[in-house]
C-alpha cells in the first residue's frame, strides 16, 4: 500500500507548496500527488486551479502571467513552486503522482521527470483520457494512469472497460465509487483482470479505508500523518 500526500500534506499546510510536500515526506508518506499547469512563458508550475482566485484572492489566470509575475502571489505565506523545485526535493525512492491539468505542459513535464531521474517511480495521470492514451504510445517507458470522476455517473462499467483497453499502469478512482459496492466490485475486478493498479482519491476517512483497503494499491490523502499510521498499523 502506497500513501501519497494529496497536494502534499494539505490538511495542515498550504496545498501544492514546497512546505506541504516536504512535510508529507518528513512524516512518512511514500510520496506526493500534485497538479501541473503552465505559465505564459512556458514554465511548468505546481498549482491545481487555472486561476488564483481561490488560493490568492486574485482574478489572474496562471496561463496569462510569466513565472516571475506568478512569484508575486502567495498561497498564505508560500510561493507557487515550479515543477523543478518540487522534483528537487524528491529522492529516487519517493513515489510521484503528477496530474496533468493542461495538455500543453505534458511533454515538458515528462522531460523534467527524466532529467531528475525520477521516471521509474512516477505515475503521470489526467482526466484528459485522450491525452494519456496519446502519451502512452509515445512513452512506453513511463507509468500512466487514467483519472476518473464525474464521468462514472453515466456508464461506469463501459467507461472503465474502454480505458483499460489502453493497458494503463493505474486507474485513479474517486473514493465515492466505493459507496456503491455492487458497481465498485465489478470495476475492481475489471481493473485487476487487466493487470492495472488501483489508486483511490482523495480518501481522508479512516473507517472507509479499513473497509476498502484490500482493493487498493495506493491512497491519495490530505491526512498524511493519520494514513501513515494506518498503513503502519496494517
C-alpha positions, 0 to 999 in steps of 0.5 A: 500500500502506497500513501501519497500526500494529496497536494502534499500534506494539505490538511495542515499546510498550504496545498501544492507548496514546497512546505506541504510536500516536504512535510508529507515526506518528513512524516512518512508518506511514500510520496506526493500527488500534485497538479501541473499547469503552465505559465505564459512563458512556458514554465511548468508550475505546481498549482491545481486551479487555472486561476488564483482566485481561490488560493490568492484572492486574485482574478489572474489566470496562471496561463496569462502571467510569466513565472516571475509575475506568478512569484508575486502571489502567495498561497498564505505565506508560500510561493507557487513552486515550479515543477523543478523545485518540487522534483528537487526535493524528491529522492529516487525512492519517493513515489510521484503522482503528477496530474496533468491539468493542461495538455500543453505542459505534458511533454515538458513535464515528462522531460523534467521527470527524466532529467531528475531521474525520477521516471521509474517511480512516477505515475503521470495521470489526467482526466484528459483520457485522450491525452494519456492514451496519446502519451502512452504510445509515445512513452512506453517507458513511463507509468500512466494512469487514467483519472476518473470522476464525474464521468462514472455517473453515466456508464461506469462499467463501459467507461472503465472497460474502454480505458483499460483497453489502453493497458494503463499502469493505474486507474485513479478512482474517486473514493465515492465509487466505493459507496456503491459496492455492487458497481465498485466490485465489478470495476475492481475486478475489471481493473485487476483482470487487466493487470492495472493498479488501483489508486483511490482519491482523495480518501481522508476517512479512516473507517472507509479505508479499513473497509476498502483497503484490500482493493487498493494499491495506493491512497491519495490523502490530505491526512498524511500523518493519520494514513501513515499510521494506518498503513503502519498499523496494517 
